């Protein structure tokens, strides 16, 4: 039997768990950043998608890769589902992207590094850190035994150019879900405010 939807969340245990995962989280962000993935470089973006796909599978995710046409020039779209299907509760969608605005070779002038309480590297902020945080949150909820509905993680590869190919899939999956959280970075300690239409476009 699935846990009830109003199961109390053990916040102290989750906080302790998050602290234990900090170094692994930083490592995952760096792995993603070192796989450069500018929107128009399909092979490069697909390599980053493959890395994220392998990580999703390692966490027990049910992975589906939506192949984009080579003619489109954009990378594939990664859909990964976690947790139990719950007939009483629609899934939650976590939305992100793996493409960046930084051309191939940026790592040579902007190496990925950590220091002074910060991390540098192309796409670290927008939004490979957000992608790694989504994976870590899913892992924490799974380990704490409080994942009582399905989570759909959808990572596209064309967000920085307005999501021309991925938009229909995003809209279809969002319509099946109870809530959508977009894991883009915000300014300061705040959620990024919800966008008006178009929901997935923009270059930030
Ligand atoms: Zn972004």
py3Dmol code that shows the C-alpha trace and the ligand (Angstrom):
import py3Dmol

protein = """\
ATOM      1  CA  UNK A   1       0.000   0.000   0.000  1.00  0.00           C
ATOM      2  CA  UNK A   2       1.282   3.450  -0.861  1.00  0.00           C
ATOM      3  CA  UNK A   3       1.906   6.048   1.812  1.00  0.00           C
ATOM      4  CA  UNK A   4      -0.937   8.490   2.220  1.00  0.00           C
ATOM      5  CA  UNK A   5      -0.673  11.728   0.238  1.00  0.00           C
ATOM      6  CA  UNK A   6      -0.646  13.724   3.483  1.00  0.00           C
ATOM      7  CA  UNK A   7       2.170  11.735   5.054  1.00  0.00           C
ATOM      8  CA  UNK A   8       4.184  14.049   7.320  1.00  0.00           C
ATOM      9  CA  UNK A   9       7.583  14.774   5.792  1.00  0.00           C
ATOM     10  CA  UNK A  10      10.531  14.083   8.137  1.00  0.00           C
ATOM     11  CA  UNK A  11      12.225  17.431   7.533  1.00  0.00           C
ATOM     12  CA  UNK A  12      15.079  16.954   9.999  1.00  0.00           C
ATOM     13  CA  UNK A  13      15.992  13.609   8.452  1.00  0.00           C
ATOM     14  CA  UNK A  14      15.793  15.096   4.962  1.00  0.00           C
ATOM     15  CA  UNK A  15      18.020  18.007   5.983  1.00  0.00           C
ATOM     16  CA  UNK A  16      20.591  15.629   7.459  1.00  0.00           C
ATOM     17  CA  UNK A  17      20.393  13.535   4.295  1.00  0.00           C
ATOM     18  CA  UNK A  18      20.904  16.589   2.103  1.00  0.00           C
ATOM     19  CA  UNK A  19      24.070  17.520   3.977  1.00  0.00           C
ATOM     20  CA  UNK A  20      25.450  14.029   3.440  1.00  0.00           C
ATOM     21  CA  UNK A  21      24.819  14.375  -0.296  1.00  0.00           C
ATOM     22  CA  UNK A  22      26.457  17.759  -0.769  1.00  0.00           C
ATOM     23  CA  UNK A  23      29.777  16.495  -2.135  1.00  0.00           C
ATOM     24  CA  UNK A  24      28.039  14.044  -4.486  1.00  0.00           C
ATOM     25  CA  UNK A  25      25.785  16.865  -5.683  1.00  0.00           C
ATOM     26  CA  UNK A  26      28.777  19.092  -6.448  1.00  0.00           C
ATOM     27  CA  UNK A  27      30.439  16.234  -8.291  1.00  0.00           C
ATOM     28  CA  UNK A  28      27.336  15.605 -10.399  1.00  0.00           C
ATOM     29  CA  UNK A  29      27.048  19.287 -11.354  1.00  0.00           C
ATOM     30  CA  UNK A  30      30.689  19.280 -12.444  1.00  0.00           C
ATOM     31  CA  UNK A  31      30.227  16.124 -14.518  1.00  0.00           C
ATOM     32  CA  UNK A  32      27.320  17.789 -16.327  1.00  0.00           C
ATOM     33  CA  UNK A  33      29.177  21.088 -16.801  1.00  0.00           C
ATOM     34  CA  UNK A  34      32.232  19.336 -18.228  1.00  0.00           C
ATOM     35  CA  UNK A  35      29.990  17.812 -20.896  1.00  0.00           C
ATOM     36  CA  UNK A  36      29.567  21.052 -22.875  1.00  0.00           C
ATOM     37  CA  UNK A  37      26.162  21.243 -24.534  1.00  0.00           C
ATOM     38  CA  UNK A  38      25.360  24.355 -26.571  1.00  0.00           C
ATOM     39  CA  UNK A  39      21.846  24.215 -28.050  1.00  0.00           C
ATOM     40  CA  UNK A  40      22.921  23.963 -31.701  1.00  0.00           C
ATOM     41  CA  UNK A  41      25.456  21.145 -31.249  1.00  0.00           C
ATOM     42  CA  UNK A  42      23.344  17.978 -31.336  1.00  0.00           C
ATOM     43  CA  UNK A  43      26.155  15.472 -30.785  1.00  0.00           C
ATOM     44  CA  UNK A  44      27.502  17.395 -27.802  1.00  0.00           C
ATOM     45  CA  UNK A  45      24.067  17.870 -26.231  1.00  0.00           C
ATOM     46  CA  UNK A  46      23.206  14.200 -26.791  1.00  0.00           C
ATOM     47  CA  UNK A  47      26.361  13.219 -24.894  1.00  0.00           C
ATOM     48  CA  UNK A  48      25.151  15.305 -21.959  1.00  0.00           C
ATOM     49  CA  UNK A  49      21.674  13.756 -22.276  1.00  0.00           C
ATOM     50  CA  UNK A  50      23.308  10.298 -22.193  1.00  0.00           C
ATOM     51  CA  UNK A  51      25.104  11.202 -18.979  1.00  0.00           C
ATOM     52  CA  UNK A  52      21.871  12.382 -17.362  1.00  0.00           C
ATOM     53  CA  UNK A  53      20.057   9.312 -18.670  1.00  0.00           C
ATOM     54  CA  UNK A  54      22.636   6.982 -17.100  1.00  0.00           C
ATOM     55  CA  UNK A  55      22.295   8.830 -13.805  1.00  0.00           C
ATOM     56  CA  UNK A  56      18.509   8.536 -13.925  1.00  0.00           C
ATOM     57  CA  UNK A  57      18.752   4.796 -14.535  1.00  0.00           C
ATOM     58  CA  UNK A  58      21.224   4.408 -11.658  1.00  0.00           C
ATOM     59  CA  UNK A  59      18.597   6.012  -9.397  1.00  0.00           C
ATOM     60  CA  UNK A  60      15.999   3.494 -10.555  1.00  0.00           C
ATOM     61  CA  UNK A  61      14.351   5.814 -13.043  1.00  0.00           C
ATOM     62  CA  UNK A  62      12.220   4.550 -15.902  1.00  0.00           C
ATOM     63  CA  UNK A  63      13.885   6.347 -18.792  1.00  0.00           C
ATOM     64  CA  UNK A  64      12.527   7.239 -22.195  1.00  0.00           C
ATOM     65  CA  UNK A  65      14.655   9.211 -24.641  1.00  0.00           C
ATOM     66  CA  UNK A  66      12.649  11.108 -27.232  1.00  0.00           C
ATOM     67  CA  UNK A  67      14.993  11.203 -30.212  1.00  0.00           C
ATOM     68  CA  UNK A  68      15.005  14.488 -32.055  1.00  0.00           C
ATOM     69  CA  UNK A  69      15.456  14.479 -35.800  1.00  0.00           C
ATOM     70  CA  UNK A  70      18.982  15.142 -36.983  1.00  0.00           C
ATOM     71  CA  UNK A  71      17.561  17.742 -39.346  1.00  0.00           C
ATOM     72  CA  UNK A  72      16.281  19.733 -36.364  1.00  0.00           C
ATOM     73  CA  UNK A  73      19.842  20.035 -35.095  1.00  0.00           C
ATOM     74  CA  UNK A  74      18.838  19.836 -31.437  1.00  0.00           C
ATOM     75  CA  UNK A  75      19.637  17.219 -28.839  1.00  0.00           C
ATOM     76  CA  UNK A  76      17.314  14.511 -27.580  1.00  0.00           C
ATOM     77  CA  UNK A  77      14.659  14.971 -24.911  1.00  0.00           C
ATOM     78  CA  UNK A  78      14.997  12.969 -21.704  1.00  0.00           C
ATOM     79  CA  UNK A  79      11.935  11.763 -19.810  1.00  0.00           C
ATOM     80  CA  UNK A  80      12.616   9.859 -16.582  1.00  0.00           C
ATOM     81  CA  UNK A  81       9.961   8.640 -14.154  1.00  0.00           C
ATOM     82  CA  UNK A  82      10.569   7.841 -10.506  1.00  0.00           C
ATOM     83  CA  UNK A  83       8.516   6.511  -7.622  1.00  0.00           C
ATOM     84  CA  UNK A  84       5.278   4.579  -7.583  1.00  0.00           C
ATOM     85  CA  UNK A  85       2.371   5.233  -9.893  1.00  0.00           C
ATOM     86  CA  UNK A  86      -0.457   6.314  -7.600  1.00  0.00           C
ATOM     87  CA  UNK A  87      -3.989   6.213  -8.996  1.00  0.00           C
ATOM     88  CA  UNK A  88      -5.099   8.662  -6.297  1.00  0.00           C
ATOM     89  CA  UNK A  89      -2.434  11.259  -7.073  1.00  0.00           C
ATOM     90  CA  UNK A  90      -1.319  12.630 -10.425  1.00  0.00           C
ATOM     91  CA  UNK A  91       2.450  12.839 -11.018  1.00  0.00           C
ATOM     92  CA  UNK A  92       4.555  15.896 -10.332  1.00  0.00           C
ATOM     93  CA  UNK A  93       6.591  17.236 -13.261  1.00  0.00           C
ATOM     94  CA  UNK A  94      10.118  18.544 -12.714  1.00  0.00           C
ATOM     95  CA  UNK A  95      11.133  20.524 -15.779  1.00  0.00           C
ATOM     96  CA  UNK A  96      14.612  21.527 -16.867  1.00  0.00           C
ATOM     97  CA  UNK A  97      17.009  21.695 -19.761  1.00  0.00           C
ATOM     98  CA  UNK A  98      20.493  20.443 -20.551  1.00  0.00           C
ATOM     99  CA  UNK A  99      21.456  22.860 -23.313  1.00  0.00           C
ATOM    100  CA  UNK A 100      23.441  26.023 -22.594  1.00  0.00           C
ATOM    101  CA  UNK A 101      24.206  29.302 -24.328  1.00  0.00           C
ATOM    102  CA  UNK A 102      27.965  28.674 -24.164  1.00  0.00           C
ATOM    103  CA  UNK A 103      29.785  27.584 -27.361  1.00  0.00           C
ATOM    104  CA  UNK A 104      31.990  24.501 -27.464  1.00  0.00           C
ATOM    105  CA  UNK A 105      35.446  25.269 -26.100  1.00  0.00           C
ATOM    106  CA  UNK A 106      34.236  27.688 -23.405  1.00  0.00           C
ATOM    107  CA  UNK A 107      35.715  25.352 -20.780  1.00  0.00           C
ATOM    108  CA  UNK A 108      39.156  26.396 -21.984  1.00  0.00           C
ATOM    109  CA  UNK A 109      38.574  29.988 -20.925  1.00  0.00           C
ATOM    110  CA  UNK A 110      36.000  29.320 -18.173  1.00  0.00           C
ATOM    111  CA  UNK A 111      37.100  26.068 -16.523  1.00  0.00           C
ATOM    112  CA  UNK A 112      34.753  24.221 -14.227  1.00  0.00           C
ATOM    113  CA  UNK A 113      36.015  24.778 -10.709  1.00  0.00           C
ATOM    114  CA  UNK A 114      34.843  25.132  -7.115  1.00  0.00           C
ATOM    115  CA  UNK A 115      36.234  27.615  -4.607  1.00  0.00           C
ATOM    116  CA  UNK A 116      35.344  30.462  -2.271  1.00  0.00           C
ATOM    117  CA  UNK A 117      31.903  28.945  -1.781  1.00  0.00           C
ATOM    118  CA  UNK A 118      31.123  29.178  -5.495  1.00  0.00           C
ATOM    119  CA  UNK A 119      31.224  27.094  -8.637  1.00  0.00           C
ATOM    120  CA  UNK A 120      32.232  28.301 -12.076  1.00  0.00           C
ATOM    121  CA  UNK A 121      31.732  26.783 -15.516  1.00  0.00           C
ATOM    122  CA  UNK A 122      29.545  27.141 -18.614  1.00  0.00           C
ATOM    123  CA  UNK A 123      25.958  26.295 -17.733  1.00  0.00           C
ATOM    124  CA  UNK A 124      26.695  25.643 -14.059  1.00  0.00           C
ATOM    125  CA  UNK A 125      24.045  28.145 -12.962  1.00  0.00           C
ATOM    126  CA  UNK A 126      21.697  27.810 -15.909  1.00  0.00           C
ATOM    127  CA  UNK A 127      20.866  25.163 -15.306  1.00  0.00           C
ATOM    128  CA  UNK A 128      22.991  22.106 -14.698  1.00  0.00           C
ATOM    129  CA  UNK A 129      22.955  22.838 -10.965  1.00  0.00           C
ATOM    130  CA  UNK A 130      19.153  22.741 -11.099  1.00  0.00           C
ATOM    131  CA  UNK A 131      19.219  19.414 -12.951  1.00  0.00           C
ATOM    132  CA  UNK A 132      21.612  17.906 -10.405  1.00  0.00           C
ATOM    133  CA  UNK A 133      19.469  19.245  -7.558  1.00  0.00           C
ATOM    134  CA  UNK A 134      16.410  17.567  -9.075  1.00  0.00           C
ATOM    135  CA  UNK A 135      18.225  14.233  -9.182  1.00  0.00           C
ATOM    136  CA  UNK A 136      19.411  14.699  -5.603  1.00  0.00           C
ATOM    137  CA  UNK A 137      15.946  15.618  -4.342  1.00  0.00           C
ATOM    138  CA  UNK A 138      14.469  12.522  -6.003  1.00  0.00           C
ATOM    139  CA  UNK A 139      17.195  10.366  -4.450  1.00  0.00           C
ATOM    140  CA  UNK A 140      16.579  11.852  -1.003  1.00  0.00           C
ATOM    141  CA  UNK A 141      12.805  11.393  -1.168  1.00  0.00           C
ATOM    142  CA  UNK A 142      13.248   7.816  -2.380  1.00  0.00           C
ATOM    143  CA  UNK A 143      15.679   6.950   0.411  1.00  0.00           C
ATOM    144  CA  UNK A 144      13.424   8.574   3.020  1.00  0.00           C
ATOM    145  CA  UNK A 145      10.514   6.435   1.794  1.00  0.00           C
ATOM    146  CA  UNK A 146       8.223   9.419   1.268  1.00  0.00           C
ATOM    147  CA  UNK A 147       7.893   9.317  -2.497  1.00  0.00           C
ATOM    148  CA  UNK A 148       4.214   8.464  -2.684  1.00  0.00           C
ATOM    149  CA  UNK A 149       3.456   9.605  -6.208  1.00  0.00           C
ATOM    150  CA  UNK A 150       5.246   9.485  -9.519  1.00  0.00           C
ATOM    151  CA  UNK A 151       7.754  12.191 -10.379  1.00  0.00           C
ATOM    152  CA  UNK A 152       8.360  12.905 -14.046  1.00  0.00           C
ATOM    153  CA  UNK A 153      11.692  14.568 -14.750  1.00  0.00           C
ATOM    154  CA  UNK A 154      11.731  16.122 -18.223  1.00  0.00           C
ATOM    155  CA  UNK A 155      14.967  17.621 -19.540  1.00  0.00           C
ATOM    156  CA  UNK A 156      14.928  19.240 -22.952  1.00  0.00           C
ATOM    157  CA  UNK A 157      17.785  20.306 -25.214  1.00  0.00           C
ATOM    158  CA  UNK A 158      16.410  23.365 -26.988  1.00  0.00           C
ATOM    159  CA  UNK A 159      15.251  25.655 -24.180  1.00  0.00           C
ATOM    160  CA  UNK A 160      17.816  28.350 -24.810  1.00  0.00           C
ATOM    161  CA  UNK A 161      16.426  28.885 -28.293  1.00  0.00           C
ATOM    162  CA  UNK A 162      12.749  28.864 -27.291  1.00  0.00           C
ATOM    163  CA  UNK A 163      11.976  25.113 -27.085  1.00  0.00           C
ATOM    164  CA  UNK A 164      10.804  24.788 -30.730  1.00  0.00           C
ATOM    165  CA  UNK A 165      11.020  20.974 -30.832  1.00  0.00           C
ATOM    166  CA  UNK A 166      10.385  19.950 -27.226  1.00  0.00           C
ATOM    167  CA  UNK A 167       7.376  22.166 -26.548  1.00  0.00           C
ATOM    168  CA  UNK A 168       4.620  19.712 -27.629  1.00  0.00           C
ATOM    169  CA  UNK A 169       6.045  16.952 -25.400  1.00  0.00           C
ATOM    170  CA  UNK A 170       6.395  19.331 -22.458  1.00  0.00           C
ATOM    171  CA  UNK A 171       2.824  20.539 -22.852  1.00  0.00           C
ATOM    172  CA  UNK A 172       1.460  16.985 -23.177  1.00  0.00           C
ATOM    173  CA  UNK A 173       3.237  15.722 -20.079  1.00  0.00           C
ATOM    174  CA  UNK A 174       2.438  18.857 -18.057  1.00  0.00           C
ATOM    175  CA  UNK A 175      -1.253  18.319 -18.751  1.00  0.00           C
ATOM    176  CA  UNK A 176      -1.021  14.862 -17.128  1.00  0.00           C
ATOM    177  CA  UNK A 177       0.554  16.199 -13.952  1.00  0.00           C
ATOM    178  CA  UNK A 178      -0.812  17.834 -10.808  1.00  0.00           C
ATOM    179  CA  UNK A 179       1.987  20.407 -10.622  1.00  0.00           C
ATOM    180  CA  UNK A 180       5.022  21.530 -12.591  1.00  0.00           C
ATOM    181  CA  UNK A 181       8.177  22.823 -10.956  1.00  0.00           C
ATOM    182  CA  UNK A 182      10.688  24.520 -13.261  1.00  0.00           C
ATOM    183  CA  UNK A 183      14.148  24.193 -11.775  1.00  0.00           C
ATOM    184  CA  UNK A 184      15.696  27.261 -13.368  1.00  0.00           C
ATOM    185  CA  UNK A 185      17.973  29.385 -11.195  1.00  0.00           C
ATOM    186  CA  UNK A 186      16.505  32.396  -9.457  1.00  0.00           C
ATOM    187  CA  UNK A 187      18.095  35.642  -8.378  1.00  0.00           C
ATOM    188  CA  UNK A 188      19.029  35.256  -4.728  1.00  0.00           C
ATOM    189  CA  UNK A 189      17.253  32.890  -2.341  1.00  0.00           C
ATOM    190  CA  UNK A 190      13.926  32.677  -4.086  1.00  0.00           C
ATOM    191  CA  UNK A 191      11.982  30.571  -6.525  1.00  0.00           C
ATOM    192  CA  UNK A 192      12.000  31.883 -10.061  1.00  0.00           C
ATOM    193  CA  UNK A 193       8.536  33.365 -10.478  1.00  0.00           C
ATOM    194  CA  UNK A 194       6.201  31.448 -12.779  1.00  0.00           C
ATOM    195  CA  UNK A 195       6.485  32.556 -16.382  1.00  0.00           C
ATOM    196  CA  UNK A 196       3.512  33.749 -18.365  1.00  0.00           C
ATOM    197  CA  UNK A 197       3.096  32.184 -21.802  1.00  0.00           C
ATOM    198  CA  UNK A 198       5.235  30.747 -23.271  1.00  0.00           C
ATOM    199  CA  UNK A 199       5.894  28.554 -20.253  1.00  0.00           C
ATOM    200  CA  UNK A 200       9.090  26.924 -21.467  1.00  0.00           C
ATOM    201  CA  UNK A 201      10.600  29.549 -23.715  1.00  0.00           C
ATOM    202  CA  UNK A 202      13.156  32.195 -22.994  1.00  0.00           C
ATOM    203  CA  UNK A 203      16.867  32.276 -22.629  1.00  0.00           C
ATOM    204  CA  UNK A 204      18.118  32.835 -19.131  1.00  0.00           C
TER     205      UNK A 204
END
"""
ligand_1 = """\
1
ZN
Zn 17.749 28.012 -18.268
"""
view = py3Dmol.view(width=600, height=400)
view.addModel(protein, "pdb")
view.setStyle({"model": 0}, {"cartoon": {"style": "trace"}})
view.addModel(ligand_1, "xyz")
view.setStyle({"model": 1}, {"stick": {}})
view.zoomTo()
view.show()
